[in-house]
Amino acid sequence: MSLEVTNINGGNGSETPSQSQDKRELLCLLKLLRKYQLKGTEELLCQEANVNSADLANICDGDVKAVLSAALALADDDHKRQSTQAQASTSVEAKAVTEANAAEALAKFIGDDAFDAQHYEQAYEELRTFVEESLDIYKHELSMVLYPILVQIYFKILASGQIEKARAFIEKYKSDLDGYYIEGLFNLLLISKPEKLLDNDLVSAMETDKFVIRMSRDAHSLFKRHIQDRRQEVVADIVSKYLHFDTYEGMARNKLQCVATAGSHIGDAKRQDNKIRVYYGLLKEVDFQTLTTPAPAPEEEDDDPDAPDRPKKKKPKKDPLLSKKSKSDPNAPAIDRIPLPELKDADKLLKLKALREASKRLPLSKDQLPSAVFYTILNSMQGVTCAEISDDSTMLACGFGDSTVRIWSLTPAKLRALKEADALRELDKESADINARMLDERSGEMTRSFLGHTGPVYRCAFAPEMNLLLSCSEDSTIRLWSLLTWSCVVTYRGHVYPVWDVRFAPHGYYFVSCSYDKTARLWATDSNQALRVFVGHLSDVDCVQFHPNSNYVATGSSDRTVRLWDALTGQSVRLMTGHKGTVSSLAFSTCGRYLASGSVDHNIIIWDLSNGSLVTTLLRHTSTVSTITFSRDGTVLAAAGLDNNLTLWDFHKLTDDYLSNQITVSHHQDENDEDVYLLRTFPSKNSPFVTLHFTRRNLLMCVGLFKS
C-alpha cells in the first residue's frame, strides 16, 4: 500500500473524494500503528501529515481491515501480472533454447546425415549370425556385445523419428538376449518421442560411461577381425563410441562366468575400479581394564616395626573378560584415519555392559541354530514402511506412510523423558546413577510418537548410544530425534528428492544417507551440511550401510551395482556388478572383509572387499530380498524378503570353502547344490519381513507386517 502524504487540512476547506479516501487510509494506518504500540512512529506521521490524533476515534477495526485487504489485493494483482509477463517471456526463450538443444542432441545420436535404418538392421543381423556361428568356447563372451549394440541402434532409429520401426527392431531381436535385459528393453519401448531419449537414465548412463565388456584377448581379436573383414563401419562406429573392452590373457569365460557378473546398466566392472587398497579390518577396541580397575593405593612399607605380622594386601584380580587384549589387525585403518569422537565415561560403560552381555552369547553352528522371535505389526492402517531395532534390543522404531515415527519399548521398562530443568539442577552430577536419576518416572510410556515429516518415512536408525534416532522421508529431509526429550533436534536438508535410507556409523557421530537424486551423502550430527557427497551411480541409490570400522560406506542402486566409498576421500574404491535387478539390502560381515547384498532379482550375492570379487550367489528366495543381517559371531547369515520366508545360511562354511579355493565365480550355487550352505528356512504365515536383528546373545528378532 503506497500513500501520498499531502497537507490534508490545507486548501479551500473542501475535500475531493480522492482526498477523503487518502485521509481515511492515512487514519487507518495511524490506527494500526497505535494498535501495535508504535508511539514514536505515530507521532512523527501525525506531525508530518498535520493530522490530529483525536480523529482516530472515528476509525474502527473494520475500516483498518478493509483498507489492508484492498492494498494486499492490489499488490497481489501487480505481482501476478509481472510474474505472468516474466514467465511468458522466459517460457518462449526457454522453449526456443530447449528445442534447439534437443535437435542438436538428437542429431548427435544419429551421427549420420544420410541415416538408413535398414543399413543398421542389416549390420546387426550380420553380427548376430557371426556370434551364433562362432566356436562354443568364444560364443558366450561374444554374445555380450549384442545388448549394447542393439540398444544403440534402437536409439539412433528412434532419434531419427521412426518410432514404430525402432519398436519393431527391438521386438524382433529381444529374444536373443538374456532375460535380465528384458526389463530394460521394456522401459525403452515406453519412450514415445525422440525428445524423451534425453531424459532417460539408461541413455544418460551409456552416454556418460562406456558399456564395459570383459573379454579374453582371443575372443576380442575374433570380434575385431569380423568387423574389419565385413567392413561394418556402422558397428565399428558404435563400438568406438560406446563400448570399452577390458581384455585379459587366458581362456575365454564360460556361460556361468559371464552371467555371474553381468546385468548392470554399465556392463562389467573394470579391473582398475577395484585396484585401490581397502582397509577392511576392525579398529582396536578401547581398553576397558583402565576404566574398571580402581587407582592403586600408595604402597606401604612392608618392614613396619610396629606391625611385623601384618598380612600383605592382595592385589585385586583382573577381570578375565576385560584382560584379553585385542590383536592389531594388519588390514585395519589407522585409529586416527578419520576423526572419531572421544568416548565419554557413559559411553565406555555402555560398551562395557555390551561386552559383558556378549560374553553370554550362544555360539551358532549348523547343529545349534538361533531361536527366532517374530514381531507382527497388526491393524496398521497407515502402512508400515520401515522398522528398526536398537543395538541393545530394548526399542523398536517403525516409520509409517502417514509421515509418523513410532517407538515401542520391547522390555518392561517404559520410555521416560528428562525431568524439568529445575529438578535437574538439584541432582548430584557426580553420582554413579546420574543417567537414571535424570529421567522422570512419572513420564514413562510404553510407546511414543514423533511428528514432523511431511511424507512417508522410509528408514529409521538408532544411534549406538541409544539416545538419538534418525529418520528419512519422501519430503527429502532427514530428522534427528532425541530419545531423552522426545523431540526433533535437527532437520538436515541437502537431498533434493526422496531420501530412501539412512544409517548411523557404528562408532556414532557420523551417518550416511542415500536418495532418488543418485547420490549418497555423509553427515555429522553437529553439522547441517553434508561432509561428503558420493557421486557415481547412474540411477537412484536405494540402500546404504556403514562398514564396521566406520571408514567406508557401501551403497546399492537401481543401476544394479554395489559400490564401496572411502569416507575420508569420498572416492569410489570398489565397483561390484552381478545383480540383475535393483539392489534392495546390504550387510557387512562382522570381520569387515565380506559384504552381502540382496536384490529384487531374488538373489543374495557375497562379495570379497579385499579385491572386489564375487564369492558366491545364494539362490533360495522367490521374491525381493528386503533385509539381511549377520549373527554377532559372524557364523550365520540371515536373510528375509517379501516371499514370507526367512533363510539361515552357514557363512562360516562358505568363507572356509572360499579361502580354500573350493568355490569360485565359475562354481557358485546352482540347482544341484543350492542347499550346501542353507541351514534352515522359516516361513511366516502371511507376513512379509521388514527387518532382522541379532541380539548380543544371538537371539534373532524379526519384524513383519501382517497382510490379510
Protein Blocks (a to p, Z undefined) as FASTA:
>chain_A
ZZddddfkgcjhpacfklmmmmmmmmmmmmmmmmnopaklmmmmmmmnopafklmmmpcf
klmmmmmmmmmmmmmmmmmmmmmmmmmmmmmmmmmmmmmmmmmmmmmmnopabacfklmm
mmmmmmmmmmmmmcfklmmmmmmmmmmmmmmmmmmmmmnopamlmmmmmmmmmmmpcfkl
mmmmmmmmmpmbfklmmmpmklmmmmmpccdddddfklmmmmmmmmmmnopaklmmmmmm
mpccdddedddddfklmmmmgoianlpadfklmmpccdfbccddddfklmmmccdddddd
fklfklmmbccdddddddfklmpccdddfkbccfklpacddddfklmmmmmmmmmmmmmp
ccddfklccdddddddehilnopabdcddfkopaccdddfkopacdddfbfbdcdddddf
klmmmpcfkbmklmmmmpcfklpcfbdcddhbacdcfbdcddfklpaccdddfkopacdd
dfklopafbdcdfbfcdcfbdcddfkgmiacdddfkopacdddfkbcbdfbdcdhbabdc
fbdcddfklpaccdddfkopacdddfklopafbdcehiabdcfbdcddfkomaccdddfk
opacdddfknopafbdcdfbfcdcfbdcddfkopaccdddfkopacdddfklmmmmmmno
pacfklccdfklmmmmmmbdcddfklccfbdcddfkopacddddddZZ
